[in-house]
Amino acid sequence: MKSPELAGPPAASAEGARPSASTRDGHPQGILGAVAAFAEQALTIAWAETRKLRRDSTEIFTRAVQPVLWLGIFGVIMGRARAIPTGPVGYLDFLVPGILAQSVLFVAIFYGISLIWERDLGILHKYLASPAYRTALVAGKAASAGIRALLQAVIVGLVAVLMGAHLRLSPLPLLGSAVFIVLGAAVFSTFSLAVACVVKTRERFMGIGQLLTMPLFFASNAIYPLSLMPRGLQVLSRGNPLTYQVDALRALMIEGGQSVTGLGLDLAVELGVLLVLVAVAARLYPTTVN
């Protein structure tokens, strides 16, 4: 009997036991067939992962508490102190994209623990025994993390508007912001999956996740401009994917906001890092059961 947690769109089985219409004996026919099979498998995994939110719909709200506190306390206090130069925009406006990116990071960086749970429950063995692409398994989980991040971003954005932040609410900026939110969540969730494949235990994984979150956050432009950082920290920040996500969100979301590195470079870095991490995580995926 198929587990209800793995139920997905009828066109494909989340357990991977049944090949899709674009395959024969589990093998895709041609490039288009391979692309169709990949998309079908990734969407099925994303659907199954997203359905888990029905079990605990309060998860999104509880995870939004910390970002809201950052906006309500740090944003207001530092805005009144006027201690951080932010150019033509107020500090609260400057801070909103950074805190939004922080919430995405915190949602995604612990996403890999689900992989360890799946291994312990035997679900991961079913995935690996299926003809599904390993990259599709990773991409589906990354897409699910992006959906979760979008839901949380709506909450943080609404709170920011109620606090008086000047956000762009027209369709194109909102669409662009959504793209970078999903990309950021995909990057850090995929990184999290790769870490989970290596450490293999919940205790070690949680320790590493907690160790990484604050350095990634503070070694970025989330709460202060790059120009205020010491030169060494600037170098680290420019190698941090979170910096490019914040830069893009600041240019897209804030009235009067500008990109320091350029939206084209922001997008290229996020996509490049994501592709590398998907390949690494897919390569490590089978080692989790060893």
C-alpha positions in Angstrom: 0.0 0.0 0.0 1.3 3.4 -0.9 1.9 5.8 2.0 -0.5 8.8 1.9 2.5 11.0 2.7 4.0 10.1 -0.7 0.8 10.7 -2.7 1.3 13.1 -5.5 -0.2 14.1 -8.9 -1.7 11.1 -10.6 0.7 11.4 -13.5 3.6 10.0 -11.5 4.2 7.9 -8.4 6.2 9.5 -5.6 7.6 6.1 -4.8 8.9 6.0 -8.4 7.7 2.4 -9.0 5.8 3.4 -12.1 7.6 5.1 -15.1 6.0 8.2 -16.5 4.5 8.5 -20.0 7.7 9.9 -21.3 9.6 6.7 -20.4 9.8 3.1 -21.4 10.9 0.5 -18.8 12.0 3.4 -16.6 14.3 5.0 -19.2 13.4 8.4 -20.9 13.1 8.5 -24.6 15.2 11.4 -26.0 16.0 14.8 -24.5 12.5 16.0 -24.3 11.4 12.8 -22.6 14.2 13.1 -20.1 13.2 16.7 -19.3 9.6 15.8 -18.9 10.4 12.9 -16.6 12.7 15.1 -14.6 10.0 17.8 -14.2 7.4 15.2 -13.3 9.5 13.6 -10.7 10.6 16.9 -9.1 7.0 18.2 -9.0 5.8 15.0 -7.4 8.5 15.2 -4.6 7.7 18.9 -4.1 3.9 18.1 -3.9 4.5 15.3 -1.3 6.8 17.5 0.8 4.5 20.5 0.7 1.5 18.4 1.8 3.3 17.8 5.1 2.3 21.4 6.1 -1.2 20.2 6.6 -0.1 18.2 9.6 1.2 21.3 11.3 -0.1 24.5 9.6 1.2 26.6 12.5 4.8 25.9 11.6 5.0 28.8 9.2 3.6 31.2 11.8 5.9 30.1 14.6 9.0 30.3 12.3 7.9 33.9 11.5 8.1 35.0 15.1 11.9 35.6 15.1 12.0 37.7 11.9 9.1 39.8 13.2 10.9 40.4 16.5 14.0 41.5 14.5 11.9 44.0 12.6 10.0 45.2 15.6 12.9 45.6 18.0 16.2 45.9 16.1 14.7 47.8 13.2 12.9 50.4 15.3 15.8 50.9 17.7 18.5 51.2 15.1 16.2 53.4 12.9 15.8 55.9 15.8 19.5 55.8 16.6 20.4 56.6 13.0 23.7 54.8 13.6 23.8 53.0 10.2 24.0 55.1 7.0 21.5 53.6 4.5 21.4 56.3 1.9 18.1 57.6 0.6 16.0 54.9 2.4 15.2 54.7 6.1 16.7 51.9 8.2 13.5 50.0 8.5 13.1 49.9 4.8 16.7 48.9 4.4 16.3 46.1 7.0 13.1 44.5 5.6 14.8 42.6 2.7 17.6 41.5 5.0 15.2 40.1 7.6 13.2 38.5 4.9 16.3 36.8 3.6 17.1 35.8 7.2 13.7 34.1 7.5 14.4 32.2 4.3 17.8 31.1 5.6 16.4 29.9 8.9 13.6 27.9 7.1 16.0 26.3 4.6 19.2 25.6 6.6 17.5 22.9 8.8 15.6 21.4 5.9 18.1 18.5 5.6 16.9 16.9 8.8 13.9 15.6 6.8 16.3 13.4 4.9 17.6 11.8 8.0 14.0 11.2 9.2 13.2 9.6 5.8 16.2 7.3 6.1 15.2 6.2 9.6 11.6 5.6 8.4 12.6 3.6 5.3 11.1 6.2 2.9 14.6 7.1 1.5 15.2 3.5 0.5 12.1 3.6 -1.7 13.2 6.8 -3.4 16.6 5.4 -4.1 15.2 2.1 -5.4 13.0 4.0 -7.9 14.1 5.0 -11.5 13.8 8.6 -10.5 16.7 10.9 -11.2 18.7 11.7 -8.0 18.8 15.4 -9.2 15.0 15.4 -9.4 14.7 14.2 -5.8 16.9 17.0 -4.7 15.2 19.6 -6.9 11.8 18.6 -5.6 12.8 19.1 -2.0 14.4 22.4 -2.9 11.2 23.5 -4.6 9.2 22.6 -1.5 11.5 24.7 0.6 10.9 27.6 -1.7 7.1 27.3 -1.2 7.5 27.3 2.5 9.8 30.4 2.3 7.2 32.2 0.1 4.5 31.6 2.7 6.6 32.9 5.5 7.7 35.9 3.3 4.1 36.9 3.0 3.8 37.1 6.8 7.0 39.1 7.2 6.0 41.4 4.4 2.6 42.2 5.8 4.1 42.9 9.2 6.7 45.2 7.6 3.9 47.1 5.7 1.9 47.5 9.0 5.1 48.9 10.6 5.3 51.6 7.9 7.9 50.1 5.6 7.8 51.6 2.0 7.5 48.5 -0.2 6.8 48.2 -3.9 3.6 46.3 -4.2 3.2 46.3 -8.0 3.2 43.0 -9.9 6.7 42.9 -11.4 8.7 43.8 -8.2 6.6 41.2 -6.3 7.2 38.6 -9.0 10.9 39.3 -9.0 11.1 39.2 -5.2 9.3 35.8 -5.2 11.8 34.4 -7.7 14.8 35.4 -5.5 13.0 34.1 -2.3 12.5 30.7 -4.0 16.1 30.7 -5.3 17.5 31.6 -1.9 15.5 28.9 -0.2 16.5 26.4 -2.8 20.2 27.2 -2.4 20.3 26.8 1.4 17.9 23.8 1.5 20.1 22.0 -1.0 23.2 22.9 1.0 21.4 21.5 4.0 20.6 18.3 2.2 24.3 17.9 1.3 25.3 18.4 4.9 22.7 15.8 6.1 24.1 13.3 3.6 27.5 13.7 5.2 26.8 13.9 8.9 23.9 11.3 8.8 22.7 11.9 12.4 20.2 14.4 13.7 22.3 15.5 16.6 25.3 16.4 14.4 23.1 17.9 11.8 21.4 20.3 14.3 24.7 21.3 15.7 26.2 22.2 12.3 23.0 24.0 11.3 23.1 26.1 14.4 26.8 26.8 13.9 26.3 28.0 10.3 23.2 30.2 10.6 24.7 33.2 12.5 28.0 33.4 10.5 26.0 33.3 7.2 23.6 36.0 8.4 26.2 38.4 9.9 28.7 37.8 7.1 26.2 39.4 4.7 24.7 42.7 3.9 21.4 41.8 5.7 21.6 44.4 8.5 24.3 46.8 7.4 25.8 47.9 4.1 28.9 46.2 2.7 30.8 49.5 2.8 30.7 49.5 6.7 32.4 46.1 6.9 36.1 45.5 7.4 37.9 44.5 4.2 38.2 40.9 5.3 34.5 40.6 6.1 33.7 42.2 2.8 35.5 39.5 1.0 33.6 36.8 2.9 30.4 38.6 2.3 30.9 38.6 -1.5 31.3 34.8 -1.3 28.1 34.4 0.6 25.0 33.7 -1.5 22.8 35.4 1.1 24.5 38.7 0.2 23.3 38.5 -3.4 19.8 37.5 -2.4 19.5 40.5 0.0 20.9 42.8 -2.7 18.3 41.7 -5.2 15.4 41.9 -2.7 16.5 45.4 -1.7 16.5 46.6 -5.3 13.1 45.0 -6.1 11.2 45.5 -2.9 12.1 48.9 -1.5 11.0 52.2 -3.0 14.3 54.0 -3.8 16.3 50.8 -3.3 19.2 50.0 -5.5 21.3 47.0 -6.3 25.0 47.3 -5.4 26.2 44.3 -7.5 23.5 44.3 -10.2 20.4 42.1 -10.6 22.0 40.2 -13.4 25.0 39.2 -11.2 22.7 38.4 -8.3 20.6 36.0 -10.4 23.7 34.4 -12.0 25.3 33.8 -8.6 22.1 32.3 -7.1 21.5 30.0 -10.1 25.2 29.0 -10.3 25.4 28.1 -6.7 22.1 26.2 -6.8 23.2 24.1 -9.8 26.5 23.2 -8.1 24.8 22.3 -4.9 22.1 20.2 -6.6 24.8 18.2 -8.4 26.7 17.7 -5.1 23.6 16.7 -3.1 22.5 14.3 -5.8 25.9 12.7 -5.8 25.9 12.3 -2.0 22.2 11.3 -1.8 22.7 7.5 -2.1 25.5 7.5 0.6 23.0 8.5 3.2 21.7 4.9 3.6 25.2 3.4 4.0 
